[in-house]
């Protein structure tokens, strides 16, 4: 079995939205080139079979998304894509029958995270139409995500907002039940063959300006996942959106060599002791989801 269950590749850090829950990156706006993409895939091939086109940015903005999927297939990878879904009607022809495409995750909470989006009905209709067409023509898995719940058990305004959207989903898929009555945060439910809905708590992106905690906890970064930013910078996980824990650059240094660095070993050994050795990791609340 290969070392990583997933390697995140940020094919662009540019986004067409400005979501309240997702800080805008301060890095230079870029699209990954074909040459860089091919080089990275050759580097990571011994370590994974699964690519995730996501860290920051909207992957469907990349004008060569179809070519990236073709190259991924030629090199033996399966691809998962996370998207806000706003561009699905523009790119659907580039996704049709691409054998590398394994799963698409639609972040439906993106709509309410943006004041500028006006037509929620059209937004969800376009996504659900694509979902139905895709499932009829292929085995691509679909995850509909609503990651906007509050961490406490008080009245949740976002949960109420979700009701209208969930009612549309219930109607479109002829569901004989009310989703809100059976859904559990963090656990998806199957709403059709190959189509799943997941509601979860909103998480906060880690940042050096945040308050540091006790550092106790565990993370799967560098164990079953690793990420590569659009400029080739290698980072431990998909939440280091600014490349703060810079492990080196895959364009100039062999990926295998980067994995053997002292910094990588310290991070992995630290989490084996349930200890976050990096400052950013001590300011990451997502780590707490794996317990103490």
NORUR-V610738 format. One record per pair of residues at least 24 apart in sequence whose C-alpha atoms are under 10 Angstrom apart, sorted by the first residue. I is the first residue (numbers start at 1). GAP is how many residues later the second one is. D is the distance in whole Angstrom. If there is no record, write none. Layout:
i->(I & I)
gap->(GAP & GAP)
d->(D & D)
This chain:
i->(1 & 1 & 1 & 2 & 2 & 2 & 2 & 2 & 2 & 3 & 3 & 3 & 3 & 3 & 3 & 3 & 3 & 4 & 4 & 4 & 4 & 4 & 4 & 4 & 4 & 4 & 4 & 4 & 4 & 4 & 4 & 5 & 5 & 5 & 5 & 5 & 5 & 5 & 5 & 5 & 6 & 6 & 6 & 6 & 6 & 6 & 6 & 6 & 6 & 6 & 6 & 6 & 6 & 6 & 6 & 7 & 7 & 7 & 7 & 7 & 7 & 7 & 7 & 7 & 7 & 7 & 7 & 7 & 7 & 7 & 7 & 7 & 7 & 7 & 7 & 7 & 8 & 8 & 8 & 8 & 8 & 8 & 8 & 8 & 8 & 8 & 8 & 8 & 8 & 8 & 8 & 8 & 8 & 8 & 8 & 9 & 9 & 9 & 9 & 9 & 9 & 9 & 9 & 9 & 9 & 9 & 9 & 9 & 9 & 9 & 9 & 9 & 9 & 10 & 10 & 10 & 10 & 10 & 10 & 10 & 10 & 10 & 10 & 10 & 10 & 10 & 10 & 10 & 10 & 10 & 10 & 10 & 11 & 11 & 11 & 11 & 11 & 11 & 11 & 11 & 11 & 11 & 11 & 11 & 11 & 11 & 11 & 11 & 11 & 11 & 11 & 11 & 11 & 12 & 12 & 12 & 12 & 12 & 12 & 12 & 12 & 12 & 12 & 12 & 12 & 12 & 13 & 13 & 13 & 13 & 13 & 13 & 13 & 13 & 13 & 13 & 13 & 13 & 14 & 14 & 14 & 14 & 14 & 14 & 14 & 15 & 15 & 15 & 15 & 15 & 15 & 15 & 15 & 15 & 16 & 16 & 16 & 16 & 16 & 16 & 16 & 17 & 17 & 17 & 17 & 17 & 17 & 17 & 17 & 17 & 17 & 17 & 18 & 18 & 18 & 18 & 18 & 19 & 19 & 19 & 19 & 19 & 19 & 19 & 19 & 19 & 20 & 20 & 20 & 20 & 20 & 21 & 21 & 21 & 21 & 21 & 21 & 21 & 21 & 21 & 21 & 22 & 22 & 22 & 22 & 22 & 22 & 22 & 22 & 23 & 23 & 23 & 23 & 23 & 23 & 24 & 24 & 24 & 24 & 25 & 25 & 25 & 25 & 25 & 26 & 26 & 27 & 27 & 27 & 27 & 27 & 28 & 28 & 29 & 29 & 29 & 30 & 30 & 30 & 30 & 30 & 31 & 31 & 31 & 31 & 31 & 31 & 31 & 31 & 32 & 32 & 32 & 32 & 32 & 32 & 32 & 33 & 33 & 33 & 33 & 33 & 34 & 34 & 34 & 34 & 35 & 36 & 36 & 36 & 36 & 36 & 37 & 37 & 37 & 37 & 37 & 37 & 38 & 38 & 38 & 38 & 39 & 39 & 39 & 40 & 40 & 40 & 40 & 40 & 40 & 41 & 41 & 41 & 41 & 41 & 42 & 42 & 43 & 43 & 43 & 43 & 43 & 43 & 44 & 44 & 44 & 44 & 45 & 45 & 45 & 46 & 47 & 47 & 47 & 47 & 48 & 48 & 48 & 48 & 48 & 49 & 49 & 49 & 49 & 49 & 50 & 50 & 50 & 50 & 50 & 50 & 50 & 50 & 51 & 51 & 51 & 51 & 51 & 51 & 51 & 51 & 51 & 52 & 52 & 52 & 52 & 52 & 52 & 52 & 52 & 52 & 52 & 53 & 53 & 53 & 53 & 53 & 53 & 53 & 53 & 54 & 54 & 54 & 54 & 54 & 54 & 54 & 54 & 54 & 55 & 55 & 55 & 55 & 55 & 55 & 55 & 55 & 55 & 55 & 55 & 56 & 56 & 56 & 56 & 56 & 56 & 56 & 56 & 57 & 57 & 57 & 57 & 57 & 58 & 58 & 58 & 58 & 58 & 58 & 59 & 59 & 59 & 60 & 60 & 60 & 60 & 60 & 60 & 60 & 60 & 60 & 60 & 61 & 61 & 61 & 62 & 63 & 63 & 64 & 65 & 65 & 65 & 66 & 66 & 66 & 66 & 66 & 66 & 66 & 67 & 67 & 67 & 68 & 69 & 69 & 69 & 69 & 69 & 69 & 70 & 70 & 70 & 70 & 70 & 71 & 72 & 72 & 72 & 72 & 73 & 73 & 73 & 73 & 74 & 74 & 75 & 76 & 77 & 77 & 78 & 78 & 79 & 79 & 80 & 80 & 80 & 80 & 80 & 81 & 81 & 81 & 82 & 82 & 82 & 82 & 83 & 83 & 83 & 84 & 84 & 84 & 84 & 84 & 84 & 85 & 85 & 85 & 85 & 85 & 85 & 85 & 86 & 86 & 86 & 86 & 86 & 86 & 86 & 86 & 87 & 87 & 87 & 88 & 88 & 88 & 88 & 88 & 88 & 89 & 89 & 89 & 89 & 89 & 92 & 92 & 92 & 95 & 96 & 96 & 96 & 96 & 96 & 97 & 97 & 97 & 97 & 97 & 98 & 98 & 99 & 99 & 99 & 100 & 101 & 101 & 101 & 101 & 102 & 102 & 102 & 102 & 102 & 103 & 103 & 103 & 103 & 103 & 103 & 103 & 104 & 104 & 104 & 104 & 104 & 104 & 104 & 105 & 105 & 105 & 105 & 105 & 105 & 105 & 105 & 106 & 106 & 106 & 106 & 106 & 106 & 107 & 107 & 107 & 107 & 107 & 107 & 107 & 108 & 108 & 108 & 108 & 108 & 108 & 108 & 108 & 108 & 109 & 109 & 109 & 109 & 109 & 109 & 109 & 109 & 109 & 109 & 109 & 110 & 110 & 110 & 110 & 112 & 112 & 112 & 112 & 113 & 120 & 120 & 121 & 121 & 121 & 124 & 124 & 124 & 124 & 125 & 125 & 125 & 128 & 128 & 128 & 128 & 129 & 131 & 131 & 132 & 132 & 132 & 132 & 135 & 135 & 135 & 135 & 136 & 139 & 139 & 140 & 140 & 141 & 141 & 141 & 141 & 142 & 142 & 142 & 142 & 142 & 142 & 143 & 143 & 143 & 143 & 143 & 143 & 143 & 143 & 143 & 144 & 144 & 144 & 144 & 144 & 144 & 144 & 144 & 144 & 145 & 145 & 145 & 145 & 145 & 145 & 146 & 146 & 146 & 146 & 146 & 146 & 146 & 147 & 147 & 147 & 147 & 147 & 147 & 147 & 147 & 148 & 148 & 148 & 148 & 148 & 149 & 149 & 149 & 149 & 149 & 149 & 150 & 150 & 150 & 150 & 151 & 151 & 151 & 151 & 151 & 152 & 159 & 162 & 166 & 169 & 203 & 203 & 203 & 204 & 204 & 204 & 204 & 204 & 205 & 205 & 205 & 205 & 205 & 205 & 205 & 206 & 206 & 206 & 206 & 206 & 206 & 206 & 206 & 206 & 206 & 206 & 206 & 207 & 207 & 207 & 207 & 207 & 207 & 207 & 207 & 207 & 207 & 207 & 208 & 208 & 208 & 208 & 208 & 208 & 208 & 209 & 209 & 210 & 210 & 210 & 210 & 211 & 211 & 211 & 211 & 212 & 212 & 212 & 212 & 212 & 212 & 212 & 213 & 213 & 213 & 213 & 213 & 213 & 213 & 214 & 214 & 214 & 214 & 215 & 215 & 215 & 215 & 215 & 215 & 215 & 215 & 215 & 215 & 215 & 215 & 215 & 215 & 215 & 215 & 216 & 216 & 216 & 216 & 216 & 216 & 216 & 216 & 216 & 216 & 216 & 216 & 216 & 217 & 217 & 217 & 217 & 217 & 217 & 217 & 217 & 217 & 217 & 217 & 217 & 217 & 217 & 217 & 217 & 217 & 218 & 218 & 218 & 218 & 218 & 218 & 218 & 218 & 218 & 218 & 218 & 218 & 218 & 218 & 218 & 218 & 219 & 219 & 219 & 219 & 219 & 219 & 219 & 219 & 219 & 219 & 219 & 219 & 219 & 219 & 219 & 219 & 220 & 220 & 220 & 220 & 221 & 221 & 221 & 221 & 221 & 222 & 222 & 222 & 222 & 222 & 223 & 223 & 226 & 234 & 234 & 235 & 236 & 236 & 236 & 239 & 239 & 239 & 239 & 240 & 240 & 240 & 244 & 244 & 244 & 245 & 245 & 245 & 245)
gap->(46 & 47 & 48 & 43 & 44 & 45 & 46 & 47 & 222 & 43 & 44 & 45 & 46 & 219 & 220 & 221 & 222 & 40 & 42 & 43 & 44 & 45 & 46 & 47 & 216 & 217 & 218 & 219 & 220 & 221 & 222 & 42 & 43 & 44 & 45 & 46 & 218 & 219 & 220 & 221 & 41 & 42 & 43 & 44 & 45 & 46 & 72 & 73 & 74 & 217 & 218 & 219 & 220 & 221 & 231 & 34 & 37 & 38 & 40 & 41 & 42 & 43 & 44 & 45 & 46 & 47 & 72 & 215 & 217 & 218 & 219 & 220 & 221 & 229 & 230 & 231 & 42 & 43 & 44 & 45 & 46 & 47 & 71 & 72 & 73 & 217 & 218 & 219 & 220 & 221 & 226 & 227 & 228 & 229 & 230 & 28 & 31 & 32 & 42 & 43 & 44 & 45 & 46 & 47 & 50 & 217 & 218 & 219 & 220 & 221 & 223 & 225 & 229 & 27 & 41 & 42 & 43 & 44 & 45 & 46 & 47 & 48 & 49 & 217 & 218 & 219 & 220 & 221 & 222 & 223 & 228 & 231 & 25 & 26 & 41 & 42 & 43 & 44 & 45 & 46 & 47 & 48 & 49 & 50 & 51 & 53 & 54 & 57 & 217 & 218 & 219 & 220 & 221 & 41 & 42 & 43 & 44 & 45 & 46 & 47 & 48 & 49 & 50 & 217 & 218 & 219 & 41 & 42 & 43 & 44 & 45 & 46 & 48 & 49 & 216 & 217 & 218 & 228 & 42 & 43 & 44 & 45 & 47 & 48 & 216 & 41 & 42 & 43 & 44 & 45 & 46 & 47 & 68 & 69 & 41 & 42 & 44 & 45 & 68 & 70 & 71 & 40 & 41 & 67 & 69 & 93 & 94 & 96 & 97 & 98 & 99 & 100 & 92 & 95 & 96 & 97 & 98 & 65 & 90 & 91 & 92 & 93 & 94 & 95 & 96 & 97 & 90 & 92 & 93 & 94 & 95 & 88 & 89 & 92 & 93 & 126 & 127 & 181 & 182 & 183 & 184 & 34 & 35 & 88 & 91 & 181 & 182 & 183 & 219 & 33 & 181 & 182 & 184 & 218 & 219 & 32 & 33 & 217 & 218 & 31 & 32 & 216 & 217 & 218 & 215 & 216 & 203 & 204 & 214 & 215 & 216 & 202 & 203 & 28 & 201 & 202 & 27 & 32 & 199 & 200 & 201 & 26 & 28 & 30 & 31 & 32 & 33 & 199 & 200 & 30 & 32 & 36 & 197 & 198 & 199 & 200 & 29 & 31 & 35 & 197 & 198 & 30 & 33 & 34 & 37 & 216 & 194 & 195 & 196 & 214 & 215 & 31 & 34 & 35 & 193 & 195 & 214 & 30 & 33 & 34 & 37 & 193 & 211 & 212 & 188 & 192 & 210 & 211 & 214 & 215 & 30 & 31 & 34 & 35 & 36 & 33 & 213 & 207 & 208 & 210 & 211 & 212 & 213 & 206 & 210 & 211 & 212 & 30 & 31 & 32 & 210 & 177 & 178 & 208 & 209 & 28 & 29 & 30 & 176 & 177 & 26 & 27 & 28 & 29 & 30 & 26 & 27 & 28 & 29 & 30 & 50 & 52 & 175 & 26 & 27 & 28 & 29 & 30 & 49 & 50 & 51 & 176 & 26 & 27 & 28 & 29 & 30 & 50 & 51 & 52 & 175 & 186 & 26 & 27 & 28 & 29 & 30 & 51 & 174 & 175 & 26 & 27 & 28 & 29 & 173 & 174 & 175 & 176 & 184 & 27 & 172 & 173 & 174 & 175 & 182 & 183 & 184 & 185 & 186 & 187 & 26 & 173 & 174 & 182 & 183 & 184 & 185 & 186 & 25 & 26 & 27 & 173 & 184 & 24 & 25 & 26 & 27 & 28 & 29 & 24 & 25 & 28 & 24 & 25 & 26 & 27 & 28 & 30 & 31 & 32 & 34 & 35 & 26 & 29 & 30 & 29 & 28 & 31 & 30 & 26 & 29 & 30 & 25 & 26 & 27 & 28 & 29 & 30 & 32 & 27 & 28 & 31 & 32 & 25 & 26 & 29 & 30 & 31 & 32 & 25 & 28 & 29 & 30 & 31 & 29 & 26 & 27 & 28 & 29 & 25 & 26 & 27 & 28 & 25 & 26 & 25 & 24 & 24 & 25 & 24 & 25 & 24 & 25 & 24 & 25 & 60 & 61 & 62 & 24 & 25 & 61 & 24 & 25 & 61 & 63 & 24 & 25 & 27 & 24 & 25 & 26 & 27 & 43 & 61 & 25 & 26 & 38 & 39 & 41 & 42 & 45 & 24 & 25 & 31 & 36 & 37 & 38 & 40 & 41 & 36 & 39 & 40 & 35 & 38 & 39 & 41 & 42 & 43 & 34 & 37 & 38 & 40 & 41 & 38 & 41 & 42 & 39 & 37 & 38 & 41 & 42 & 44 & 37 & 40 & 41 & 42 & 43 & 40 & 42 & 39 & 40 & 41 & 40 & 37 & 38 & 39 & 40 & 36 & 37 & 38 & 39 & 40 & 36 & 37 & 38 & 39 & 40 & 91 & 92 & 27 & 36 & 37 & 38 & 39 & 40 & 91 & 36 & 37 & 38 & 39 & 40 & 91 & 92 & 93 & 36 & 37 & 38 & 39 & 40 & 91 & 36 & 37 & 38 & 39 & 40 & 41 & 91 & 35 & 36 & 37 & 38 & 39 & 40 & 54 & 57 & 91 & 35 & 36 & 37 & 38 & 39 & 40 & 49 & 52 & 53 & 90 & 93 & 35 & 36 & 37 & 38 & 36 & 46 & 49 & 50 & 35 & 44 & 45 & 43 & 44 & 47 & 41 & 42 & 44 & 45 & 43 & 44 & 47 & 40 & 41 & 44 & 45 & 43 & 63 & 64 & 40 & 41 & 60 & 63 & 57 & 58 & 59 & 60 & 57 & 54 & 55 & 54 & 55 & 52 & 53 & 54 & 55 & 50 & 51 & 52 & 53 & 54 & 55 & 45 & 46 & 47 & 48 & 51 & 52 & 53 & 54 & 55 & 25 & 44 & 45 & 47 & 51 & 52 & 53 & 54 & 55 & 43 & 51 & 52 & 53 & 54 & 55 & 39 & 51 & 52 & 53 & 54 & 55 & 56 & 38 & 39 & 51 & 52 & 53 & 54 & 55 & 56 & 51 & 52 & 53 & 54 & 55 & 36 & 50 & 51 & 52 & 53 & 54 & 50 & 51 & 52 & 53 & 34 & 49 & 50 & 51 & 52 & 49 & 40 & 37 & 31 & 28 & 81 & 82 & 83 & 35 & 79 & 80 & 81 & 82 & 34 & 35 & 36 & 78 & 79 & 80 & 81 & 33 & 34 & 35 & 36 & 74 & 75 & 76 & 77 & 78 & 79 & 80 & 81 & 32 & 33 & 34 & 35 & 37 & 72 & 73 & 74 & 75 & 76 & 77 & 36 & 71 & 72 & 73 & 74 & 75 & 76 & 71 & 74 & 70 & 72 & 73 & 74 & 69 & 71 & 72 & 73 & 67 & 68 & 69 & 70 & 71 & 72 & 73 & 63 & 66 & 68 & 69 & 70 & 71 & 72 & 61 & 62 & 68 & 69 & 55 & 56 & 59 & 60 & 61 & 62 & 63 & 64 & 65 & 66 & 67 & 68 & 69 & 72 & 73 & 77 & 54 & 55 & 57 & 58 & 59 & 60 & 61 & 65 & 66 & 71 & 72 & 75 & 76 & 53 & 54 & 55 & 56 & 57 & 58 & 59 & 64 & 65 & 68 & 69 & 70 & 71 & 72 & 73 & 74 & 75 & 50 & 52 & 53 & 54 & 55 & 56 & 57 & 58 & 63 & 68 & 69 & 70 & 71 & 72 & 73 & 74 & 48 & 49 & 51 & 52 & 53 & 55 & 56 & 57 & 62 & 65 & 67 & 68 & 69 & 70 & 71 & 72 & 48 & 51 & 67 & 70 & 43 & 46 & 47 & 50 & 66 & 37 & 42 & 43 & 45 & 46 & 45 & 48 & 33 & 24 & 25 & 29 & 28 & 31 & 32 & 41 & 42 & 45 & 47 & 40 & 41 & 44 & 34 & 35 & 36 & 33 & 34 & 35 & 36)
d->(9 & 9 & 10 & 9 & 7 & 5 & 5 & 8 & 9 & 8 & 5 & 6 & 10 & 9 & 7 & 6 & 8 & 9 & 10 & 6 & 5 & 8 & 8 & 10 & 10 & 10 & 8 & 7 & 4 & 5 & 7 & 9 & 6 & 7 & 6 & 9 & 9 & 5 & 6 & 9 & 9 & 6 & 7 & 5 & 6 & 7 & 10 & 9 & 9 & 10 & 7 & 5 & 7 & 8 & 10 & 10 & 8 & 10 & 9 & 7 & 8 & 6 & 5 & 6 & 9 & 9 & 10 & 10 & 9 & 6 & 5 & 6 & 8 & 10 & 9 & 9 & 9 & 6 & 5 & 6 & 6 & 7 & 10 & 9 & 10 & 8 & 6 & 4 & 6 & 8 & 10 & 10 & 10 & 8 & 7 & 9 & 9 & 9 & 7 & 6 & 5 & 6 & 7 & 10 & 10 & 9 & 6 & 5 & 6 & 7 & 9 & 9 & 9 & 10 & 10 & 8 & 6 & 5 & 5 & 7 & 7 & 9 & 8 & 8 & 6 & 5 & 5 & 9 & 9 & 10 & 9 & 10 & 10 & 8 & 10 & 6 & 7 & 9 & 9 & 8 & 9 & 6 & 9 & 9 & 7 & 10 & 9 & 9 & 9 & 8 & 5 & 9 & 10 & 9 & 8 & 9 & 7 & 6 & 7 & 6 & 9 & 8 & 7 & 8 & 6 & 9 & 9 & 8 & 5 & 4 & 7 & 8 & 10 & 10 & 8 & 7 & 9 & 9 & 7 & 4 & 6 & 8 & 8 & 9 & 10 & 8 & 4 & 5 & 8 & 9 & 7 & 10 & 10 & 9 & 8 & 7 & 10 & 8 & 9 & 9 & 9 & 9 & 8 & 8 & 9 & 8 & 9 & 9 & 7 & 10 & 9 & 9 & 9 & 8 & 6 & 9 & 9 & 10 & 9 & 6 & 8 & 8 & 5 & 5 & 9 & 10 & 9 & 9 & 5 & 7 & 9 & 9 & 9 & 7 & 9 & 10 & 9 & 8 & 8 & 7 & 8 & 9 & 10 & 9 & 9 & 9 & 8 & 7 & 10 & 9 & 9 & 8 & 10 & 9 & 10 & 8 & 9 & 9 & 10 & 7 & 9 & 7 & 6 & 10 & 9 & 7 & 10 & 10 & 9 & 7 & 9 & 10 & 9 & 9 & 9 & 10 & 10 & 10 & 10 & 7 & 8 & 10 & 9 & 9 & 7 & 9 & 9 & 7 & 9 & 8 & 9 & 10 & 9 & 5 & 7 & 9 & 10 & 9 & 10 & 9 & 9 & 8 & 8 & 7 & 9 & 10 & 9 & 9 & 8 & 9 & 7 & 8 & 9 & 9 & 9 & 9 & 10 & 9 & 7 & 8 & 9 & 10 & 8 & 7 & 9 & 8 & 7 & 7 & 9 & 8 & 9 & 8 & 7 & 10 & 9 & 8 & 10 & 8 & 9 & 10 & 7 & 6 & 8 & 9 & 10 & 7 & 8 & 8 & 8 & 8 & 9 & 10 & 10 & 10 & 9 & 10 & 8 & 10 & 9 & 9 & 9 & 7 & 5 & 6 & 9 & 9 & 6 & 5 & 6 & 7 & 10 & 9 & 10 & 7 & 6 & 5 & 6 & 8 & 10 & 10 & 10 & 10 & 9 & 6 & 5 & 6 & 8 & 10 & 9 & 10 & 9 & 10 & 7 & 6 & 5 & 7 & 9 & 10 & 10 & 10 & 9 & 7 & 6 & 8 & 9 & 9 & 9 & 10 & 8 & 9 & 8 & 8 & 7 & 9 & 9 & 5 & 7 & 8 & 6 & 10 & 10 & 8 & 9 & 8 & 9 & 9 & 6 & 9 & 10 & 9 & 10 & 10 & 10 & 8 & 6 & 7 & 9 & 10 & 9 & 7 & 9 & 10 & 9 & 9 & 9 & 7 & 8 & 9 & 7 & 10 & 10 & 10 & 8 & 10 & 9 & 10 & 9 & 10 & 9 & 9 & 7 & 8 & 9 & 10 & 9 & 5 & 6 & 9 & 8 & 9 & 10 & 10 & 9 & 9 & 8 & 7 & 8 & 6 & 7 & 10 & 7 & 8 & 7 & 9 & 9 & 10 & 9 & 6 & 9 & 8 & 7 & 5 & 8 & 10 & 8 & 10 & 8 & 9 & 9 & 6 & 9 & 7 & 9 & 6 & 8 & 9 & 9 & 10 & 6 & 9 & 10 & 6 & 7 & 9 & 10 & 6 & 9 & 9 & 6 & 8 & 6 & 8 & 10 & 10 & 8 & 9 & 8 & 9 & 8 & 6 & 10 & 9 & 9 & 10 & 10 & 7 & 9 & 8 & 8 & 9 & 9 & 9 & 9 & 7 & 7 & 10 & 7 & 10 & 10 & 7 & 8 & 9 & 8 & 7 & 10 & 9 & 9 & 10 & 7 & 8 & 8 & 10 & 8 & 7 & 7 & 9 & 9 & 9 & 9 & 9 & 9 & 9 & 9 & 10 & 9 & 7 & 9 & 10 & 8 & 5 & 6 & 9 & 9 & 5 & 4 & 6 & 8 & 9 & 10 & 9 & 7 & 6 & 5 & 6 & 9 & 10 & 8 & 6 & 5 & 6 & 7 & 9 & 10 & 10 & 8 & 6 & 5 & 6 & 9 & 10 & 9 & 7 & 5 & 6 & 8 & 10 & 10 & 10 & 7 & 6 & 6 & 8 & 9 & 9 & 9 & 10 & 9 & 7 & 5 & 6 & 6 & 10 & 9 & 10 & 9 & 10 & 9 & 10 & 9 & 9 & 9 & 9 & 9 & 8 & 9 & 9 & 10 & 8 & 10 & 8 & 9 & 8 & 10 & 8 & 9 & 9 & 9 & 9 & 9 & 8 & 8 & 9 & 9 & 10 & 8 & 9 & 9 & 10 & 9 & 9 & 8 & 7 & 8 & 10 & 9 & 7 & 7 & 9 & 9 & 5 & 6 & 8 & 10 & 9 & 6 & 5 & 6 & 8 & 9 & 10 & 9 & 10 & 8 & 6 & 5 & 6 & 7 & 10 & 9 & 10 & 10 & 8 & 6 & 5 & 6 & 9 & 9 & 8 & 6 & 5 & 6 & 8 & 10 & 8 & 6 & 5 & 6 & 8 & 9 & 9 & 9 & 8 & 5 & 4 & 5 & 5 & 8 & 7 & 6 & 5 & 4 & 8 & 8 & 7 & 6 & 4 & 6 & 9 & 8 & 5 & 6 & 9 & 10 & 9 & 6 & 8 & 9 & 9 & 9 & 10 & 10 & 9 & 9 & 7 & 7 & 9 & 10 & 8 & 7 & 8 & 6 & 8 & 8 & 9 & 7 & 8 & 8 & 7 & 7 & 8 & 10 & 7 & 8 & 9 & 6 & 5 & 7 & 8 & 10 & 10 & 8 & 9 & 9 & 9 & 9 & 6 & 9 & 10 & 7 & 8 & 9 & 7 & 6 & 9 & 9 & 7 & 9 & 9 & 8 & 9 & 9 & 6 & 9 & 10 & 8 & 6 & 9 & 8 & 8 & 9 & 5 & 5 & 8 & 10 & 10 & 10 & 9 & 6 & 6 & 8 & 9 & 9 & 9 & 7 & 9 & 10 & 10 & 8 & 6 & 5 & 7 & 9 & 9 & 10 & 7 & 5 & 8 & 9 & 9 & 10 & 10 & 10 & 9 & 9 & 6 & 5 & 6 & 10 & 10 & 8 & 9 & 8 & 9 & 6 & 10 & 7 & 9 & 9 & 5 & 6 & 7 & 9 & 9 & 10 & 10 & 6 & 6 & 9 & 7 & 6 & 5 & 10 & 9 & 5 & 7 & 8 & 5 & 7 & 7 & 10 & 10 & 6 & 7 & 9 & 6 & 7 & 7 & 10 & 9 & 10 & 7 & 9 & 9 & 9 & 8 & 9 & 10 & 9 & 6 & 9 & 9 & 7 & 9 & 9 & 9 & 9 & 9 & 10 & 9 & 8 & 9 & 10 & 9 & 8 & 9 & 8 & 7 & 7 & 10 & 10 & 8 & 10 & 10 & 8 & 9 & 10 & 10 & 10 & 9 & 9 & 8 & 9 & 9 & 10 & 10 & 8 & 8 & 9 & 8 & 9)
